[in-house]
Amino acid sequence: MTIARSLIALAAAGLLAACQAAAGAGPPSSGGRPGPGGMCGGIAGFSCPSGQSCMMEPGQCRMPDAAGVCRPTPQACTRIYQPVCGCDGKTYGNACEAQSAGTNVLSQGECPAN
């Protein structure tokens, strides 16, 4: 019986250590703002620091409580024309141009005319 208790105690200690390690990778800890690569948006509405934007997967902008990742806002983009429809309803030349304007991509291709 003591071997079983020892195994249970060891498993509990391992589980506790794993939970504590995972807690360090959670939401922001200072000032309510995530760092680069941190989660943004979501139900808590975390915002990114200055110079960064909350980048979401294409099509996520219309989903309630959608979450993204903080990434540096692009300062320059290529001129390759691969149109995307931004979450703001405007057509951009490519995904980088949409992100540079501070919006995420809703879909590939031009936005439908209203």
URNORCOR-V313515 format. One record per pair of residues at least 12 apart in sequence whose C-alpha atoms are under 8 Angstrom apart, sorted by the first residue. I is the first residue (numbers start at 1). GAP is how many residues later the second one is. Records with the same first field share a line. If there is no record, write none. Layout:
I = GAP / GAP
This chain:
27 = 12
32 = 14 / 15
33 = 13 / 14 / 15 / 16
34 = 12 / 13 / 14 / 15 / 36
35 = 13 / 14 / 35
36 = 16 / 33 / 34 / 35 / 36
37 = 32 / 33 / 34
38 = 31 / 32
39 = 28 / 29 / 30 / 31
40 = 14 / 27 / 28 / 29 / 30
41 = 13 / 24 / 25 / 26 / 27
42 = 23 / 24 / 25 / 26
43 = 22 / 23 / 24
45 = 20
48 = 22
51 = 21 / 22
52 = 18 / 19 / 20 / 21
53 = 17 / 18 / 19 / 20 / 46 / 49
54 = 14 / 15 / 16 / 17
55 = 13 / 14 / 15 / 16 / 44 / 49
56 = 12 / 13 / 48 / 49
57 = 47 / 48
58 = 46 / 47 / 48 / 49
59 = 46 / 47 / 48
60 = 46
61 = 26 / 43 / 44 / 45
62 = 25 / 44
73 = 26 / 27 / 29
74 = 22 / 23 / 25 / 26
75 = 25
76 = 24
77 = 19 / 20
78 = 18
79 = 14
80 = 13 / 14
81 = 12 / 13
82 = 12 / 13 / 27
83 = 12 / 25 / 26 / 27
84 = 14 / 21 / 22 / 23 / 24 / 25 / 26 / 27
85 = 20 / 21 / 22 / 23 / 24 / 25 / 26
86 = 12 / 17 / 18 / 19 / 20 / 21 / 25
87 = 16 / 17 / 18 / 19
88 = 15
89 = 22
90 = 21
91 = 18 / 19 / 20
92 = 18
